[in-house]
Amino acid sequence: MYKIILASGSPRRKEILEQAGVKFEIQVSNTEEITEKQEPADMVEELALLKAEAIKDKQSGEFLIISADTLVFLDGKPLGKPKNKEDAFDMLLKLSGKKHEVYTGVTVSIRERGKGDKQLVFHQKSVVEVDSLTEAQINDYIATGEPFDKAGAYAIQGKFAVHIKGIEGEYNNIVGLPIAKIYRELLKEGIDILKN
C-alpha cells in the first residue's frame, strides 16, 4: 500500500482524483516555478518535477507522489495566469476564434520497499478551440472573477464552457490533471491506484 500524495493545492486536481476514486492526501509543494526550457512539453515536465522534488525528502515509508503543472500555449508562446483585468482581456482576445494547446506535465515519484525510488515524468497535450468572442462577452466573463487564477485566463469547467467550440485530447488534461494518462502510465508499472 502506497501513501498517495497530491503535490498541489489546486481544487480542480483534487476533484479529478476524488472523482476517479483515488484515496490520497494533499501536500502543497510551494516551490518557485521557474524554468529555462523553451519547448512546451519540456517546460511543463520540468515544473512538475520541481514540485515533486520539493516534498519527496519529507516522506517516509512507501509513497507515490503525483505532481502536475499546466500551461496554455498560443502559437508556441505560454500564457500564464493574468496579472489584472487588462491582462485577462488581452489573453482572451488572443484566444478568441482560435485553437490553442494545453500541456500538463506530470511527475510521479514512487518509493517502494526493497526497490528504491523511481520517477515517471511525462506530459499530455490537448487542443482547445474557442468561439469568436465579442468585447462584451470577454468583459462579462472577466466580471465573474473566474479568469484570475487560471492559465490562459479561463476555466473550461466553469463559466467559460459556453465559449468552447471543441477539444481534441483528454478533457481532464485541460482542467489540470490528465488522470487517464496517469492511470495508464502507472498500470505499465504494475500499479493500480484505484486498488491501492
C-alpha positions as CSV (number, residue, x, y, z in Angstrom):
1,M,0.0,0.0,0.0
2,Y,1.3,3.4,-1.0
3,K,0.6,6.6,0.6
4,I,-0.6,8.6,-2.4
5,I,0.2,12.3,-2.2
6,L,-1.1,15.1,-4.5
7,A,1.6,17.8,-4.5
8,S,-0.9,20.6,-5.4
9,G,-3.3,22.9,-3.7
10,S,-5.5,23.1,-6.8
11,P,-9.1,22.3,-6.0
12,R,-9.6,21.1,-9.6
13,R,-6.8,18.5,-9.4
14,K,-8.2,17.4,-6.0
15,E,-11.7,17.0,-7.6
16,I,-10.4,14.9,-10.5
17,L,-8.6,12.4,-8.2
18,E,-11.7,12.2,-6.0
19,Q,-14.0,11.6,-9.0
20,A,-11.7,8.8,-10.1
21,G,-12.0,7.2,-6.7
22,V,-8.3,7.6,-5.6
23,K,-7.6,7.8,-1.9
24,F,-4.9,10.5,-1.3
25,E,-3.7,13.3,0.8
26,I,-2.5,16.8,-0.2
27,Q,0.9,18.3,0.5
28,V,1.4,21.6,-1.3
29,S,5.0,22.0,-2.6
30,N,5.2,25.8,-2.5
31,T,8.2,25.7,-4.8
32,E,9.2,28.5,-7.0
33,E,8.1,27.7,-10.6
34,I,10.9,28.8,-12.8
35,T,12.2,27.0,-15.9
36,E,14.7,27.9,-18.6
37,K,13.2,25.3,-21.0
38,Q,11.7,26.6,-24.3
39,E,9.6,23.7,-25.6
40,P,6.1,23.4,-24.1
41,A,6.5,19.8,-23.2
42,D,9.9,20.3,-21.6
43,M,8.6,23.4,-19.6
44,V,5.6,21.6,-18.0
45,E,7.6,18.5,-17.3
46,E,10.4,20.4,-15.5
47,L,7.9,22.4,-13.5
48,A,6.0,19.3,-12.4
49,L,9.4,17.6,-11.4
50,L,10.3,20.6,-9.3
51,K,7.0,20.3,-7.3
52,A,7.6,16.6,-6.7
53,E,11.2,17.1,-5.6
54,A,10.2,19.8,-3.2
55,I,8.2,17.3,-1.0
56,K,9.9,14.0,-1.7
57,D,12.5,14.1,1.0
58,K,9.9,14.8,3.7
59,Q,8.2,11.4,3.1
60,S,8.7,8.1,4.9
61,G,7.6,4.6,4.0
62,E,6.2,3.6,0.7
63,F,4.7,6.5,-1.2
64,L,3.5,7.7,-4.6
65,I,3.6,11.5,-5.2
66,I,1.6,13.0,-8.1
67,S,2.6,16.5,-9.2
68,A,1.5,18.4,-12.2
69,D,1.9,21.7,-14.0
70,T,-0.5,23.0,-16.7
71,L,0.3,25.8,-19.2
72,V,-1.7,27.2,-22.1
73,F,0.2,27.9,-25.3
74,L,-0.9,30.0,-28.2
75,D,1.3,30.0,-31.3
76,G,4.1,28.3,-29.2
77,K,4.1,31.0,-26.5
78,P,3.0,30.3,-22.9
79,L,0.0,32.1,-21.4
80,G,0.3,32.2,-17.7
81,K,-2.2,33.5,-15.1
82,P,-3.4,37.0,-15.8
83,K,-1.9,39.8,-13.6
84,N,-5.0,42.0,-13.8
85,K,-8.2,42.7,-15.8
86,E,-6.3,44.2,-18.8
87,D,-4.0,41.2,-19.0
88,A,-7.0,38.8,-18.8
89,F,-8.8,40.8,-21.6
90,D,-5.7,40.7,-23.8
91,M,-5.3,36.9,-23.3
92,L,-9.0,36.1,-24.0
93,L,-8.9,38.4,-27.1
94,K,-5.9,36.5,-28.4
95,L,-7.7,33.1,-27.8
96,S,-10.9,34.3,-29.5
97,G,-11.7,32.3,-32.6
98,K,-8.5,30.3,-32.5
99,K,-7.2,26.9,-31.5
100,H,-4.6,26.7,-28.7
101,E,-2.8,24.0,-26.9
102,V,-2.9,23.0,-23.2
103,Y,0.1,21.0,-21.9
104,T,0.2,19.3,-18.5
105,G,3.5,18.0,-17.2
106,V,3.3,15.2,-14.7
107,T,5.8,13.6,-12.3
108,V,5.0,10.5,-10.3
109,S,7.6,9.8,-7.7
110,I,7.4,6.2,-6.3
111,R,9.2,4.7,-3.3
112,E,8.7,1.0,-2.9
113,R,10.4,-1.1,-0.1
114,G,13.3,-3.0,-1.5
115,K,13.2,-1.3,-4.9
116,G,14.3,2.2,-4.1
117,D,13.0,5.3,-5.8
118,K,11.6,5.7,-9.3
119,Q,10.3,8.7,-11.2
120,L,7.9,8.8,-14.1
121,V,8.0,12.1,-16.0
122,F,5.6,12.7,-18.9
123,H,3.1,15.1,-20.4
124,Q,-0.2,15.3,-22.1
125,K,-1.3,17.7,-24.8
126,S,-4.9,18.7,-25.6
127,V,-6.1,21.2,-28.2
128,V,-8.9,23.7,-27.4
129,E,-10.9,25.8,-29.9
130,V,-12.5,28.9,-28.6
131,D,-15.5,30.6,-30.3
132,S,-15.1,34.1,-31.7
133,L,-15.8,36.4,-28.7
134,T,-17.2,39.9,-28.6
135,E,-15.6,42.5,-26.4
136,A,-18.8,42.5,-24.3
137,Q,-18.6,38.7,-23.8
138,I,-15.0,39.0,-22.7
139,N,-15.8,41.8,-20.2
140,D,-18.8,39.8,-18.9
141,Y,-16.6,36.8,-18.3
142,I,-13.9,38.8,-16.6
143,A,-16.5,40.3,-14.3
144,T,-17.2,36.8,-12.9
145,G,-13.7,36.8,-11.4
146,E,-13.1,33.3,-12.7
147,P,-10.1,34.1,-15.0
148,F,-7.6,35.3,-12.4
149,D,-6.0,32.1,-11.1
150,K,-6.2,30.3,-14.4
151,A,-3.5,29.8,-17.0
152,G,-4.8,31.4,-20.2
153,A,-7.4,33.4,-18.2
154,Y,-10.2,30.8,-18.4
155,A,-11.7,27.7,-16.8
156,I,-13.0,25.2,-19.2
157,Q,-15.0,23.5,-16.4
158,G,-16.5,26.8,-15.3
159,K,-18.5,29.7,-16.9
160,F,-16.2,29.8,-19.9
161,A,-17.6,26.4,-21.1
162,V,-20.2,28.1,-23.2
163,H,-17.4,29.6,-25.4
164,I,-15.6,26.3,-26.1
165,K,-16.1,25.3,-29.8
166,G,-14.3,22.0,-29.5
167,I,-11.5,20.0,-27.9
168,E,-9.1,17.3,-29.1
169,G,-7.5,15.1,-26.5
170,E,-8.2,14.4,-22.8
171,Y,-10.6,16.9,-21.2
172,N,-9.2,16.5,-17.7
173,N,-5.8,17.5,-19.0
174,I,-7.3,20.9,-19.8
175,V,-8.7,21.1,-16.3
176,G,-5.3,20.4,-14.9
177,L,-4.7,16.7,-14.3
178,P,-4.6,14.0,-17.1
179,I,-6.0,11.3,-14.9
180,A,-6.4,8.7,-17.8
181,K,-2.8,9.1,-18.9
182,I,-1.6,8.9,-15.3
183,Y,-3.6,5.7,-14.7
184,R,-2.3,4.1,-18.0
185,E,1.4,5.0,-17.1
186,L,1.1,3.6,-13.6
187,L,-0.6,0.4,-14.9
188,K,2.6,-0.1,-17.1
189,E,4.5,-0.2,-13.8
190,G,2.1,-2.7,-12.3
191,I,0.4,-0.1,-10.0
192,D,-3.4,0.3,-9.9
193,I,-4.0,3.5,-7.9
194,L,-7.7,2.6,-7.8
195,K,-7.0,-0.6,-5.8
196,N,-4.3,0.9,-3.5
